[in-house]
Amino acid sequence: MPLFCFNTVADYLEAARQMAVTGRPTLARLLAEEAADRTADVAEAARILNEFPGLSLRQED
């Protein structure tokens, strides 16, 4: 059984919160960025990213 199942924005946010609580802020930020990307509401996406501050470490091709 997998530890996480990523089907919804809420799934990504839950995982991000768990990573933050366990001292993994970089992974938390990456998961939050993914949640924000999957959110159609711009204000909600901004709120998500504000909850997990930090610079993006994503590398785009």
All heavy atoms as a GROMACS GRO file, in nm:
protein
  469
    1MET      N    1   0.084  -0.118   0.000
    1MET     CA    2   0.000   0.000   0.000
    1MET      C    3   0.089   0.125   0.000
    1MET      O    4   0.177   0.138   0.084
    1MET     CB    5  -0.090  -0.002   0.123
    1MET     CG    6  -0.176   0.120   0.136
    1MET     SD    7  -0.283   0.105   0.280
    1MET     CE    8  -0.432   0.158   0.206
    2PRO      N    9   0.066   0.219  -0.093
    2PRO     CA   10   0.149   0.340  -0.099
    2PRO      C   11   0.124   0.432   0.019
    2PRO      O   12   0.015   0.435   0.076
    2PRO     CB   13   0.106   0.406  -0.230
    2PRO     CG   14  -0.029   0.350  -0.261
    2PRO     CD   15  -0.034   0.214  -0.198
    3LEU      N   16   0.226   0.509   0.054
    3LEU     CA   17   0.213   0.605   0.163
    3LEU      C   18   0.125   0.722   0.125
    3LEU      O   19   0.049   0.773   0.207
    3LEU     CB   20   0.351   0.657   0.204
    3LEU     CG   21   0.446   0.556   0.264
    3LEU    CD1   22   0.582   0.620   0.288
    3LEU    CD2   23   0.389   0.504   0.395
    4PHE      N   24   0.135   0.767   0.001
    4PHE     CA   25   0.057   0.880  -0.045
    4PHE      C   26  -0.012   0.843  -0.175
    4PHE      O   27   0.042   0.769  -0.256
    4PHE     CB   28   0.146   1.002  -0.072
    4PHE     CG   29   0.213   1.054   0.052
    4PHE    CD1   30   0.348   1.032   0.073
    4PHE    CD2   31   0.141   1.126   0.146
    4PHE    CE1   32   0.410   1.080   0.187
    4PHE    CE2   33   0.203   1.175   0.260
    4PHE     CZ   34   0.337   1.152   0.280
    5CYS      N   35  -0.128   0.898  -0.195
    5CYS     CA   36  -0.201   0.882  -0.321
    5CYS      C   37  -0.233   1.023  -0.370
    5CYS      O   38  -0.306   1.096  -0.304
    5CYS     CB   39  -0.328   0.801  -0.297
    5CYS     SG   40  -0.420   0.772  -0.448
    6PHE      N   41  -0.174   1.062  -0.480
    6PHE     CA   42  -0.188   1.198  -0.530
    6PHE      C   43  -0.291   1.204  -0.642
    6PHE      O   44  -0.258   1.185  -0.758
    6PHE     CB   45  -0.053   1.250  -0.581
    6PHE     CG   46   0.052   1.255  -0.474
    6PHE    CD1   47   0.152   1.160  -0.467
    6PHE    CD2   48   0.050   1.356  -0.379
    6PHE    CE1   49   0.250   1.166  -0.368
    6PHE    CE2   50   0.147   1.363  -0.280
    6PHE     CZ   51   0.246   1.268  -0.274
    7ASN      N   52  -0.415   1.230  -0.603
    7ASN     CA   53  -0.522   1.246  -0.702
    7ASN      C   54  -0.582   1.385  -0.703
    7ASN      O   55  -0.641   1.426  -0.801
    7ASN     CB   56  -0.634   1.144  -0.676
    7ASN     CG   57  -0.588   1.002  -0.701
    7ASN    OD1   58  -0.518   0.975  -0.796
    7ASN    ND2   59  -0.626   0.913  -0.614
    8THR      N   60  -0.569   1.456  -0.593
    8THR     CA   61  -0.633   1.587  -0.581
    8THR      C   62  -0.535   1.689  -0.523
    8THR      O   63  -0.430   1.653  -0.469
    8THR     CB   64  -0.755   1.580  -0.487
    8THR    OG1   65  -0.710   1.553  -0.355
    8THR    CG2   66  -0.855   1.474  -0.531
    9VAL      N   67  -0.575   1.816  -0.532
    9VAL     CA   68  -0.496   1.923  -0.472
    9VAL      C   69  -0.482   1.896  -0.322
    9VAL      O   70  -0.375   1.914  -0.265
    9VAL     CB   71  -0.562   2.060  -0.498
    9VAL    CG1   72  -0.497   2.170  -0.416
    9VAL    CG2   73  -0.557   2.093  -0.646
   10ALA      N   74  -0.590   1.852  -0.261
   10ALA     CA   75  -0.587   1.823  -0.116
   10ALA      C   76  -0.483   1.716  -0.083
   10ALA      O   77  -0.419   1.724   0.023
   10ALA     CB   78  -0.724   1.780  -0.068
   11ASP      N   79  -0.465   1.618  -0.170
   11ASP     CA   80  -0.364   1.514  -0.147
   11ASP      C   81  -0.224   1.575  -0.144
   11ASP      O   82  -0.142   1.541  -0.059
   11ASP     CB   83  -0.370   1.407  -0.256
   11ASP     CG   84  -0.499   1.328  -0.256
   11ASP    OD1   85  -0.563   1.316  -0.149
   11ASP    OD2   86  -0.536   1.277  -0.364
   12TYR      N   87  -0.196   1.664  -0.239
   12TYR     CA   88  -0.066   1.730  -0.242
   12TYR      C   89  -0.045   1.817  -0.120
   12TYR      O   90   0.064   1.820  -0.062
   12TYR     CB   91  -0.050   1.813  -0.370
   12TYR     CG   92  -0.021   1.730  -0.492
   12TYR    CD1   93  -0.123   1.686  -0.575
   12TYR    CD2   94   0.109   1.692  -0.524
   12TYR    CE1   95  -0.098   1.608  -0.686
   12TYR    CE2   96   0.136   1.615  -0.635
   12TYR     CZ   97   0.032   1.572  -0.716
   12TYR     OH   98   0.058   1.495  -0.825
   13LEU      N   99  -0.150   1.888  -0.078
   13LEU     CA  100  -0.139   1.974   0.039
   13LEU      C  101  -0.117   1.892   0.167
   13LEU      O  102  -0.037   1.930   0.252
   13LEU     CB  103  -0.263   2.061   0.054
   13LEU     CG  104  -0.271   2.178  -0.042
   13LEU    CD1  105  -0.403   2.249  -0.028
   13LEU    CD2  106  -0.155   2.272  -0.020
   14GLU      N  107  -0.187   1.782   0.178
   14GLU     CA  108  -0.168   1.697   0.297
   14GLU      C  109  -0.025   1.645   0.302
   14GLU      O  110   0.039   1.646   0.408
   14GLU     CB  111  -0.267   1.580   0.294
   14GLU     CG  112  -0.248   1.481   0.406
   14GLU     CD  113  -0.267   1.541   0.545
   14GLU    OE1  114  -0.338   1.642   0.559
   14GLU    OE2  115  -0.210   1.485   0.641
   15ALA      N  116   0.026   1.601   0.190
   15ALA     CA  117   0.164   1.552   0.185
   15ALA      C  118   0.262   1.666   0.217
   15ALA      O  119   0.359   1.647   0.290
   15ALA     CB  120   0.195   1.492   0.048
   16ALA      N  121   0.235   1.785   0.164
   16ALA     CA  122   0.322   1.901   0.191
   16ALA      C  123   0.324   1.932   0.340
   16ALA      O  124   0.430   1.958   0.398
   16ALA     CB  125   0.274   2.022   0.111
   17ARG      N  126   0.208   1.929   0.401
   17ARG     CA  127   0.201   1.957   0.546
   17ARG      C  128   0.276   1.851   0.626
   17ARG      O  129   0.346   1.883   0.722
   17ARG     CB  130   0.055   1.967   0.589
   17ARG     CG  131  -0.011   2.092   0.538
   17ARG     CD  132  -0.154   2.106   0.584
   17ARG     NE  133  -0.213   2.227   0.528
   17ARG     CZ  134  -0.313   2.228   0.441
   17ARG    NH1  135  -0.369   2.116   0.402
   17ARG    NH2  136  -0.358   2.343   0.394
   18GLN      N  137   0.263   1.728   0.586
   18GLN     CA  138   0.336   1.621   0.656
   18GLN      C  139   0.487   1.638   0.640
   18GLN      O  140   0.563   1.617   0.734
   18GLN     CB  141   0.292   1.484   0.605
   18GLN     CG  142   0.154   1.446   0.651
   18GLN     CD  143   0.114   1.307   0.606
   18GLN    OE1  144   0.198   1.223   0.578
   18GLN    NE2  145  -0.016   1.283   0.599
   19MET      N  146   0.531   1.678   0.521
   19MET     CA  147   0.674   1.699   0.500
   19MET      C  148   0.724   1.818   0.583
   19MET      O  149   0.833   1.812   0.641
   19MET     CB  150   0.704   1.723   0.352
   19MET     CG  151   0.680   1.602   0.263
   19MET     SD  152   0.772   1.456   0.312
   19MET     CE  153   0.641   1.354   0.379
   20ALA      N  154   0.643   1.922   0.594
   20ALA     CA  155   0.682   2.038   0.674
   20ALA      C  156   0.694   2.000   0.822
   20ALA      O  157   0.790   2.039   0.888
   20ALA     CB  158   0.581   2.151   0.656
   21VAL      N  159   0.598   1.925   0.871
   21VAL     CA  160   0.598   1.884   1.012
   21VAL      C  161   0.718   1.795   1.044
   21VAL      O  162   0.773   1.802   1.153
   21VAL     CB  163   0.466   1.811   1.046
   21VAL    CG1  164   0.474   1.739   1.179
   21VAL    CG2  165   0.351   1.909   1.046
   22THR      N  166   0.760   1.716   0.948
   22THR     CA  167   0.871   1.624   0.972
   22THR      C  168   1.007   1.684   0.934
   22THR      O  169   1.106   1.612   0.923
   22THR     CB  170   0.850   1.490   0.897
   22THR    OG1  171   0.838   1.515   0.757
   22THR    CG2  172   0.727   1.418   0.948
   23GLY      N  173   1.009   1.816   0.913
   23GLY     CA  174   1.137   1.884   0.891
   23GLY      C  175   1.192   1.874   0.750
   23GLY      O  176   1.313   1.880   0.730
   24ARG      N  177   1.105   1.863   0.652
   24ARG     CA  178   1.148   1.856   0.512
   24ARG      C  179   1.086   1.972   0.433
   24ARG      O  180   1.001   1.953   0.348
   24ARG     CB  181   1.105   1.723   0.452
   24ARG     CG  182   1.164   1.605   0.524
   24ARG     CD  183   1.113   1.476   0.470
   24ARG     NE  184   1.132   1.372   0.569
   24ARG     CZ  185   1.062   1.263   0.577
   24ARG    NH1  186   0.965   1.240   0.491
   24ARG    NH2  187   1.085   1.175   0.670
   25PRO      N  188   1.132   2.095   0.462
   25PRO     CA  189   1.069   2.212   0.402
   25PRO      C  190   1.084   2.220   0.250
   25PRO      O  191   0.995   2.273   0.182
   25PRO     CB  192   1.138   2.329   0.470
   25PRO     CG  193   1.270   2.275   0.515
   25PRO     CD  194   1.244   2.131   0.549
   26THR      N  195   1.193   2.170   0.197
   26THR     CA  196   1.212   2.176   0.052
   26THR      C  197   1.112   2.086  -0.019
   26THR      O  198   1.048   2.127  -0.117
   26THR     CB  199   1.356   2.138   0.014
   26THR    OG1  200   1.446   2.226   0.081
   26THR    CG2  201   1.378   2.147  -0.136
   27LEU      N  202   1.095   1.966   0.030
   27LEU     CA  203   0.997   1.874  -0.029
   27LEU      C  204   0.856   1.929  -0.008
   27LEU      O  205   0.772   1.921  -0.098
   27LEU     CB  206   1.010   1.735   0.032
   27LEU     CG  207   0.922   1.626  -0.027
   27LEU    CD1  208   0.934   1.619  -0.178
   27LEU    CD2  209   0.956   1.492   0.035
   28ALA      N  210   0.831   1.989   0.108
   28ALA     CA  211   0.701   2.050   0.134
   28ALA      C  212   0.672   2.158   0.030
   28ALA      O  213   0.562   2.166  -0.024
   28ALA     CB  214   0.696   2.108   0.274
   29ARG      N  215   0.770   2.241   0.001
   29ARG     CA  216   0.753   2.350  -0.096
   29ARG      C  217   0.724   2.294  -0.235
   29ARG      O  218   0.636   2.342  -0.306
   29ARG     CB  219   0.877   2.439  -0.098
   29ARG     CG  220   0.876   2.547  -0.203
   29ARG     CD  221   0.768   2.649  -0.183
   29ARG     NE  222   0.763   2.740  -0.298
   29ARG     CZ  223   0.709   2.858  -0.298
   29ARG    NH1  224   0.651   2.903  -0.189
   29ARG    NH2  225   0.711   2.932  -0.404
   30LEU      N  226   0.798   2.190  -0.275
   30LEU     CA  227   0.775   2.131  -0.408
   30LEU      C  228   0.634   2.073  -0.420
   30LEU      O  229   0.568   2.089  -0.522
   30LEU     CB  230   0.880   2.024  -0.437
   30LEU     CG  231   1.021   2.076  -0.463
   30LEU    CD1  232   1.119   1.959  -0.467
   30LEU    CD2  233   1.026   2.154  -0.592
   31LEU      N  234   0.588   2.006  -0.316
   31LEU     CA  235   0.452   1.952  -0.317
   31LEU      C  236   0.349   2.064  -0.320
   31LEU      O  237   0.247   2.054  -0.389
   31LEU     CB  238   0.431   1.862  -0.196
   31LEU     CG  239   0.504   1.727  -0.203
   31LEU    CD1  240   0.514   1.665  -0.065
   31LEU    CD2  241   0.435   1.634  -0.300
   32ALA      N  242   0.375   2.171  -0.247
   32ALA     CA  243   0.285   2.286  -0.247
   32ALA      C  244   0.280   2.351  -0.385
   32ALA      O  245   0.173   2.394  -0.431
   32ALA     CB  246   0.328   2.387  -0.141
   33GLU      N  247   0.394   2.360  -0.450
   33GLU     CA  248   0.396   2.417  -0.586
   33GLU      C  249   0.312   2.333  -0.680
   33GLU      O  250   0.240   2.387  -0.766
   33GLU     CB  251   0.540   2.427  -0.637
   33GLU     CG  252   0.619   2.536  -0.569
   33GLU     CD  253   0.764   2.540  -0.612
   33GLU    OE1  254   0.803   2.466  -0.704
   33GLU    OE2  255   0.839   2.618  -0.551
   34GLU      N  256   0.320   2.204  -0.666
   34GLU     CA  257   0.239   2.116  -0.750
   34GLU      C  258   0.091   2.136  -0.721
   34GLU      O  259   0.009   2.141  -0.813
   34GLU     CB  260   0.278   1.970  -0.730
   34GLU     CG  261   0.216   1.875  -0.829
   34GLU     CD  262   0.253   1.903  -0.974
   34GLU    OE1  263   0.367   1.946  -1.002
   34GLU    OE2  264   0.166   1.882  -1.062
   35ALA      N  265   0.056   2.148  -0.594
   35ALA     CA  266  -0.083   2.175  -0.557
   35ALA      C  267  -0.130   2.307  -0.617
   35ALA      O  268  -0.240   2.316  -0.672
   35ALA     CB  269  -0.098   2.177  -0.405
   36ALA      N  270  -0.046   2.409  -0.607
   36ALA     CA  271  -0.082   2.540  -0.662
   36ALA      C  272  -0.100   2.533  -0.814
   36ALA      O  273  -0.192   2.595  -0.868
   36ALA     CB  274   0.025   2.643  -0.625
   37ASP      N  275  -0.014   2.458  -0.881
   37ASP     CA  276  -0.026   2.442  -1.026
   37ASP      C  277  -0.157   2.376  -1.067
   37ASP      O  278  -0.210   2.402  -1.174
   37ASP     CB  279   0.090   2.358  -1.082
   37ASP     CG  280   0.221   2.433  -1.087
   37ASP    OD1  281   0.222   2.556  -1.066
   37ASP    OD2  282   0.324   2.367  -1.111
   38ARG      N  283  -0.209   2.290  -0.981
   38ARG     CA  284  -0.332   2.216  -1.011
   38ARG      C  285  -0.457   2.290  -0.967
   38ARG      O  286  -0.568   2.240  -0.983
   38ARG     CB  287  -0.326   2.079  -0.946
   38ARG     CG  288  -0.219   1.991  -1.006
   38ARG     CD  289  -0.196   1.865  -0.924
   38ARG     NE  290  -0.092   1.784  -0.983
   38ARG     CZ  291  -0.114   1.685  -1.069
   38ARG    NH1  292  -0.236   1.654  -1.103
   38ARG    NH2  293  -0.013   1.617  -1.118
   39THR      N  294  -0.440   2.409  -0.913
   39THR     CA  295  -0.551   2.490  -0.866
   39THR      C  296  -0.586   2.595  -0.970
   39THR      O  297  -0.500   2.671  -1.012
   39THR     CB  298  -0.512   2.560  -0.733
   39THR    OG1  299  -0.477   2.459  -0.638
   39THR    CG2  300  -0.626   2.643  -0.679
   40ALA      N  301  -0.712   2.598  -1.012
   40ALA     CA  302  -0.755   2.694  -1.114
   40ALA      C  303  -0.768   2.836  -1.058
   40ALA      O  304  -0.748   2.934  -1.131
   40ALA     CB  305  -0.888   2.650  -1.173
   41ASP      N  306  -0.796   2.849  -0.930
   41ASP     CA  307  -0.816   2.980  -0.867
   41ASP      C  308  -0.680   3.041  -0.831
   41ASP      O  309  -0.606   2.987  -0.750
   41ASP     CB  310  -0.901   2.960  -0.741
   41ASP     CG  311  -0.933   3.089  -0.669
   41ASP    OD1  312  -0.870   3.193  -0.699
   41ASP    OD2  313  -1.021   3.085  -0.581
   42VAL      N  314  -0.650   3.154  -0.892
   42VAL     CA  315  -0.521   3.220  -0.873
   42VAL      C  316  -0.501   3.261  -0.727
   42VAL      O  317  -0.390   3.247  -0.673
   42VAL     CB  318  -0.508   3.342  -0.967
   42VAL    CG1  319  -0.381   3.419  -0.941
   42VAL    CG2  320  -0.517   3.299  -1.112
   43ALA      N  321  -0.605   3.310  -0.664
   43ALA     CA  322  -0.594   3.351  -0.523
   43ALA      C  323  -0.565   3.231  -0.433
   43ALA      O  324  -0.485   3.241  -0.339
   43ALA     CB  325  -0.722   3.422  -0.479
   44GLU      N  326  -0.629   3.120  -0.461
   44GLU     CA  327  -0.605   2.998  -0.382
   44GLU      C  328  -0.463   2.947  -0.404
   44GLU      O  329  -0.396   2.904  -0.311
   44GLU     CB  330  -0.707   2.890  -0.417
   44GLU     CG  331  -0.688   2.760  -0.344
   44GLU     CD  332  -0.707   2.768  -0.193
   44GLU    OE1  333  -0.751   2.871  -0.142
   44GLU    OE2  334  -0.678   2.668  -0.126
   45ALA      N  335  -0.416   2.953  -0.527
   45ALA     CA  336  -0.278   2.911  -0.556
   45ALA      C  337  -0.179   2.997  -0.479
   45ALA      O  338  -0.082   2.946  -0.422
   45ALA     CB  339  -0.251   2.918  -0.706
   46ALA      N  340  -0.203   3.126  -0.474
   46ALA     CA  341  -0.115   3.216  -0.399
   46ALA      C  342  -0.120   3.186  -0.250
   46ALA      O  343  -0.017   3.189  -0.182
   46ALA     CB  344  -0.155   3.362  -0.424
   47ARG      N  345  -0.238   3.156  -0.198
   47ARG     CA  346  -0.252   3.121  -0.057
   47ARG      C  347  -0.174   2.994  -0.025
   47ARG      O  348  -0.105   2.986   0.076
   47ARG     CB  349  -0.399   3.102  -0.020
   47ARG     CG  350  -0.420   3.082   0.129
   47ARG     CD  351  -0.550   3.011   0.160
   47ARG     NE  352  -0.560   2.877   0.108
   47ARG     CZ  353  -0.497   2.769   0.158
   47ARG    NH1  354  -0.415   2.781   0.260
   47ARG    NH2  355  -0.514   2.650   0.105
   48ILE      N  356  -0.180   2.896  -0.113
   48ILE     CA  357  -0.106   2.771  -0.093
   48ILE      C  358   0.044   2.800  -0.086
   48ILE      O  359   0.113   2.752   0.004
   48ILE     CB  360  -0.138   2.671  -0.206
   48ILE    CG1  361  -0.281   2.620  -0.192
   48ILE    CG2  362  -0.039   2.555  -0.205
   48ILE    CD1  363  -0.332   2.542  -0.312
   49LEU      N  364   0.094   2.876  -0.181
   49LEU     CA  365   0.238   2.905  -0.183
   49LEU      C  366   0.281   2.988  -0.062
   49LEU      O  367   0.393   2.970  -0.013
   49LEU     CB  368   0.275   2.975  -0.314
   49LEU     CG  369   0.259   2.888  -0.439
   49LEU    CD1  370   0.291   2.969  -0.564
   49LEU    CD2  371   0.343   2.762  -0.432
   50ASN      N  372   0.194   3.076  -0.014
   50ASN     CA  373   0.226   3.155   0.105
   50ASN      C  374   0.234   3.068   0.229
   50ASN      O  375   0.306   3.100   0.324
   50ASN     CB  376   0.123   3.266   0.126
   50ASN     CG  377   0.143   3.380   0.030
   50ASN    OD1  378   0.253   3.403  -0.019
   50ASN    ND2  379   0.037   3.452   0.001
   51GLU      N  380   0.160   2.959   0.230
   51GLU     CA  381   0.163   2.867   0.344
   51GLU      C  382   0.297   2.794   0.354
   51GLU      O  383   0.339   2.753   0.462
   51GLU     CB  384   0.049   2.765   0.332
   51GLU     CG  385   0.035   2.674   0.451
   51GLU     CD  386  -0.082   2.577   0.439
   51GLU    OE1  387  -0.173   2.600   0.357
   51GLU    OE2  388  -0.080   2.477   0.513
   52PHE      N  389   0.365   2.781   0.240
   52PHE     CA  390   0.493   2.711   0.234
   52PHE      C  391   0.597   2.803   0.171
   52PHE      O  392   0.628   2.791   0.052
   52PHE     CB  393   0.479   2.582   0.152
   52PHE     CG  394   0.378   2.487   0.210
   52PHE    CD1  395   0.246   2.491   0.170
   52PHE    CD2  396   0.415   2.395   0.306
   52PHE    CE1  397   0.152   2.405   0.223
   52PHE    CE2  398   0.322   2.309   0.361
   52PHE     CZ  399   0.191   2.314   0.320
   53PRO      N  400   0.651   2.897   0.247
   53PRO     CA  401   0.743   2.996   0.190
   53PRO      C  402   0.875   2.932   0.145
   53PRO      O  403   0.913   2.825   0.192
   53PRO     CB  404   0.767   3.092   0.306
   53PRO     CG  405   0.737   3.015   0.429
   53PRO     CD  406   0.632   2.914   0.390
   54GLY      N  407   0.938   2.999   0.054
   54GLY     CA  408   1.067   2.954   0.005
   54GLY      C  409   1.077   2.976  -0.144
   54GLY      O  410   0.978   3.006  -0.210
   55LEU      N  411   1.196   2.961  -0.193
   55LEU     CA  412   1.220   2.975  -0.336
   55LEU      C  413   1.193   2.842  -0.407
   55LEU      O  414   1.214   2.735  -0.350
   55LEU     CB  415   1.364   3.017  -0.362
   55LEU     CG  416   1.404   3.152  -0.301
   55LEU    CD1  417   1.552   3.175  -0.323
   55LEU    CD2  418   1.322   3.263  -0.362
   56SER      N  419   1.151   2.852  -0.529
   56SER     CA  420   1.127   2.732  -0.608
   56SER      C  421   1.260   2.670  -0.649
   56SER      O  422   1.353   2.740  -0.689
   56SER     CB  423   1.048   2.765  -0.733
   56SER     OG  424   1.031   2.648  -0.810
   57LEU      N  425   1.269   2.541  -0.636
   57LEU     CA  426   1.388   2.468  -0.680
   57LEU      C  427   1.360   2.386  -0.806
   57LEU      O  428   1.441   2.304  -0.846
   57LEU     CB  429   1.437   2.375  -0.568
   57LEU     CG  430   1.481   2.446  -0.441
   57LEU    CD1  431   1.514   2.344  -0.332
   57LEU    CD2  432   1.599   2.534  -0.468
   58ARG      N  433   1.246   2.411  -0.866
   58ARG     CA  434   1.209   2.337  -0.987
   58ARG      C  435   1.305   2.371  -1.100
   58ARG      O  436   1.348   2.484  -1.116
   58ARG     CB  437   1.068   2.373  -1.031
   58ARG     CG  438   0.963   2.316  -0.944
   58ARG     CD  439   0.829   2.355  -1.000
   58ARG     NE  440   0.723   2.281  -0.935
   58ARG     CZ  441   0.596   2.292  -0.969
   58ARG    NH1  442   0.562   2.375  -1.065
   58ARG    NH2  443   0.506   2.223  -0.907
   59GLN      N  444   1.329   2.272  -1.181
   59GLN     CA  445   1.410   2.293  -1.300
   59GLN      C  446   1.323   2.258  -1.420
   59GLN      O  447   1.275   2.147  -1.433
   59GLN     CB  448   1.534   2.204  -1.299
   59GLN     CG  449   1.631   2.238  -1.188
   59GLN     CD  450   1.752   2.149  -1.189
   59GLN    OE1  451   1.760   2.053  -1.266
   59GLN    NE2  452   1.847   2.179  -1.105
   60GLU      N  453   1.300   2.357  -1.502
   60GLU     CA  454   1.217   2.338  -1.620
   60GLU      C  455   1.306   2.311  -1.740
   60GLU      O  456   1.411   2.371  -1.755
   60GLU     CB  457   1.131   2.462  -1.645
   60GLU     CG  458   1.041   2.500  -1.530
   60GLU     CD  459   0.930   2.400  -1.505
   60GLU    OE1  460   0.886   2.333  -1.600
   60GLU    OE2  461   0.885   2.389  -1.390
   61ASP      N  462   1.263   2.222  -1.826
   61ASP     CA  463   1.338   2.192  -1.948
   61ASP      C  464   1.312   2.295  -2.054
   61ASP      O  465   1.216   2.356  -2.067
   61ASP     CB  466   1.301   2.055  -2.004
   61ASP     CG  467   1.352   1.943  -1.913
   61ASP    OD1  468   1.448   1.966  -1.841
   61ASP    OD2  469   1.291   1.836  -1.916
   0.00000   0.00000   0.00000
